[in-house]
Amino acid sequence: MSYKPLLLRALVAGLMAGLLVAIYVFAVIEPTIDRAIAVEHAAEHDHGHDAKEMFARTTQKGGGAAASIIYGVIVGAIFGTVYAAVRHRLSLANEVTRVAWLAAVGFGAVALVPAIKYPANPPGVGDPNTIGQRTTQYLALLALSILLAVVLTHLSGWLRHRVAPSAHGALLVVATVAAYATLLAITPGSPDTIGRGVSAQLLWDFRVRSFGGLALLWLGLGTGFGWLLERHSERTLEATPSPELAGTRA
C-alpha cells in the first residue's frame, strides 16, 4: 500500500477516535470541570472577586469537543506517517499486530509518561504566571520520552540478533523501566502546588478521567487503523487470482 491510501485510513481512524473522545469528554470529564469551576467561583466570591467568564460553559464544552476531534485527526496523521516509515521493520504477523504494537509504544511515550510526571489538573489549579514554564517542561519531557522510545526500539532490534528470544524480552523490559524511571527522576516537578480549596477527591477524579480519555484515544486509533489496514489486505488477497487460476486463464 502506498503512503496516500495508508494516510487516508489513519485520518479516518483518528477522526473516529476523536469522536469517541469527544463523547467521553462531554459525558465523563465535563462534570468534574463543572465541579472545579464551582469551587473556583466560590473561592473568588469569598475574596470579593466575581470574575466573568469570557465564554459560556456551553461554548466551552462545544469547543472542547471540537478540539478532541481535531486532536484525534492530527494524532492520526502523525501516527499514520510514522507507521508508513517503520512498517517494513516490524516483523509481526499482520497489520493489526503491527499497528497495535506501535500504538502501545505511542501511548506509553506520548500519553503515559507525561501523565505520570505532569498529570492533568482541573480549573483553579495552577498559577497563570507559570504557564510558560509548565508548557516548556511538558514539551521537553514529551520530546525526551519519544526519543527514548526510538532508542529502545533500535535496542530491541540490536538485541534480537544477539541474545536468545527468552532473554530478549526480559532485557528490553529492564532497559525500558530503567530508562523511563531515570527520565522521570531527573526532570523537574511542577512549579505549582495544589490549593486547599481543591479537594483530593475532585483532583483524583479529574486526573483519572483525563487519563482515561488519552487511553481511549490511543485504543480507538490503534484498533480502527489496524482494522482498516487488515480489511484492505483481505480485499487485496481476494482480488488477486491464485497461481492455478492465473495459469488456467493463460
C-alpha positions in Angstrom: 0.0 0.0 0.0 1.3 3.4 -0.9 1.5 6.3 1.5 -1.6 8.2 0.5 -4.2 5.5 1.0 -2.5 4.5 4.2 -2.6 8.1 5.4 -6.3 8.3 4.5 -7.1 5.3 6.7 -5.1 6.8 9.5 -7.0 10.0 9.2 -10.3 8.2 9.3 -9.2 6.2 12.3 -8.1 9.4 14.0 -11.4 11.1 13.2 -13.4 8.2 14.7 -11.1 8.1 17.8 -11.5 11.8 18.2 -15.3 11.5 18.1 -15.2 8.8 20.8 -13.0 11.0 22.9 -15.3 14.0 22.3 -18.3 11.9 23.6 -16.2 10.7 26.5 -15.1 14.3 27.4 -18.7 15.5 27.4 -20.1 12.7 29.4 -17.2 11.9 31.8 -14.8 14.8 32.1 -17.0 17.9 31.8 -18.9 17.1 35.1 -15.7 17.3 37.0 -14.8 20.5 35.3 -18.1 21.9 36.3 -17.4 20.9 39.9 -13.9 22.5 39.7 -15.3 25.8 38.3 -17.9 25.9 41.0 -15.1 25.6 43.6 -13.1 28.3 41.9 -16.0 30.7 41.7 -16.8 30.1 45.4 -13.2 30.9 46.3 -13.2 34.1 44.1 -16.5 35.2 45.7 -15.1 34.7 49.2 -12.3 37.0 48.2 -14.6 39.6 46.7 -13.7 38.8 43.1 -16.6 37.7 40.9 -14.8 37.4 37.5 -16.9 36.8 34.5 -16.1 34.0 32.1 -15.1 35.0 28.6 -17.1 32.2 27.1 -20.2 30.5 28.3 -19.9 26.9 29.5 -21.9 25.6 26.6 -19.5 27.3 24.2 -16.6 25.9 26.2 -18.0 22.4 26.0 -18.5 22.6 22.3 -15.0 23.9 21.8 -13.7 21.0 23.9 -15.5 18.5 21.8 -14.2 20.1 18.6 -10.7 20.2 20.0 -10.9 16.5 20.8 -11.9 15.7 17.2 -9.2 17.9 15.7 -6.6 16.4 18.0 -7.6 12.9 17.0 -7.2 13.7 13.3 -3.8 15.3 13.9 -2.6 12.3 16.0 -3.9 10.0 13.3 -2.0 11.8 10.6 1.3 11.7 12.6 0.7 8.0 13.6 0.0 7.0 10.0 3.1 8.8 8.8 5.3 7.1 11.4 3.7 3.7 10.7 4.4 4.1 6.9 8.0 4.8 7.8 8.6 1.9 10.1 6.1 -0.7 8.8 8.7 -2.7 6.9 10.8 -3.0 10.1 8.0 -4.6 12.1 8.4 -8.3 11.8 5.0 -9.2 13.2 2.2 -11.4 12.0 -0.2 -8.9 10.4 -1.3 -5.3 10.1 -3.4 -5.5 13.3 -0.5 -6.7 15.5 1.9 -4.2 13.9 -0.4 -1.3 14.4 -1.2 -2.5 18.0 2.4 -2.6 18.9 3.1 0.9 17.5 0.0 2.3 19.2 1.2 0.8 22.5 4.6 2.4 22.1 2.9 5.7 21.2 0.6 5.6 24.1 3.4 4.9 26.6 5.7 7.6 25.2 3.2 10.3 24.4 0.5 9.8 27.0 1.5 7.6 29.9 5.0 9.0 30.8 4.0 12.7 30.6 0.8 11.9 32.6 2.8 10.3 35.4 5.1 13.3 35.8 2.7 16.1 34.9 -0.8 14.9 35.5 -3.8 17.0 34.3 -5.2 19.5 36.7 -8.8 20.8 36.9 -9.6 24.6 36.5 -8.5 26.6 39.5 -5.2 24.6 40.0 -2.0 26.3 38.9 -0.6 29.8 38.8 -1.3 31.6 35.4 2.2 33.1 35.7 3.8 29.7 35.4 2.0 28.6 32.3 5.1 29.2 30.1 7.4 27.2 32.5 4.9 24.3 32.8 4.5 24.2 29.0 8.3 24.1 28.4 8.7 21.3 31.0 5.9 19.3 29.5 7.2 19.6 25.9 10.8 18.8 27.0 9.6 15.6 28.7 7.5 14.7 25.7 10.4 15.1 23.3 12.7 13.1 25.6 10.1 10.4 26.0 9.7 10.0 22.3 13.5 9.9 21.8 13.8 7.2 24.4 11.1 5.2 22.6 13.1 5.4 19.4 16.3 4.4 21.1 14.7 1.4 22.8 13.2 0.3 19.5 16.7 0.2 18.0 17.9 -1.5 21.0 15.2 -4.2 20.6 16.4 -4.8 17.0 20.0 -5.0 18.1 19.3 -7.5 20.9 17.1 -9.7 18.6 20.2 -10.8 16.7 22.4 -11.3 19.7 20.5 -12.9 22.5 18.0 -15.7 22.9 14.3 -14.9 22.4 13.6 -15.6 26.1 16.3 -13.1 27.2 15.4 -10.5 24.6 12.1 -9.7 26.2 13.4 -9.6 29.8 16.4 -7.3 28.8 14.1 -5.0 26.9 11.7 -4.6 29.8 14.5 -3.9 32.2 16.1 -1.3 29.9 12.7 0.3 29.3 11.8 0.6 33.0 15.3 1.8 33.9 15.4 4.4 31.1 12.0 5.9 31.8 12.4 5.8 35.6 15.6 7.8 35.2 13.9 10.3 32.9 11.1 10.8 35.4 13.6 11.2 38.2 15.8 13.8 36.5 13.0 16.0 35.1 11.9 18.9 37.3 8.5 18.7 39.0 5.6 21.1 38.5 6.2 24.6 39.9 2.7 24.8 41.2 1.1 23.4 44.4 -2.4 22.2 44.9 -4.5 24.8 46.7 -6.5 23.9 49.8 -9.8 24.7 48.1 -9.5 21.8 45.7 -10.4 18.5 47.4 -8.3 15.4 46.9 -11.4 13.6 45.5 -12.0 16.2 42.8 -8.4 16.3 41.8 -8.2 12.5 41.7 -11.4 12.2 39.7 -10.3 14.7 37.1 -6.8 13.2 36.7 -8.1 9.6 36.3 -10.8 10.6 33.9 -8.5 12.8 31.8 -6.0 9.9 31.6 -8.9 7.6 30.5 -9.5 10.0 27.6 -5.9 9.6 26.5 -6.2 5.8 26.7 -9.4 5.8 24.8 -7.8 7.9 22.0 -4.9 5.5 21.5 -7.1 2.5 21.8 -9.6 3.8 19.3 -6.8 4.9 16.9 -4.9 1.6 17.1 -8.0 -0.6 16.8 -9.6 1.5 14.0 -6.4 1.9 11.9 -5.4 -1.8 12.3 -8.9 -2.9 11.3 -8.9 -0.7 8.2 -5.5 -1.9 7.1 -6.3 -5.5 7.7 -9.6 -5.1 5.7 -7.6 -3.6 2.8 -5.2 -6.5 2.9 -8.0 -9.1 2.9 -9.7 -7.4 -0.1 -6.4 -7.3 -2.0 -5.9 -11.0 -1.4 -9.5 -11.7 -2.6 -8.9 -9.7 -5.7 -5.6 -11.4 -6.6 -6.1 -14.6 -8.6 -4.4 -17.7 -7.3 -1.5 -19.1 -9.4 -3.6 -22.1 -10.5 -6.4 -19.8 -11.7 -4.0 -17.5 -13.4 -2.4 -20.5 -15.2 -5.9 -21.7 -16.3 -6.7 -18.3 -17.7 -3.4 -18.2 -19.6 
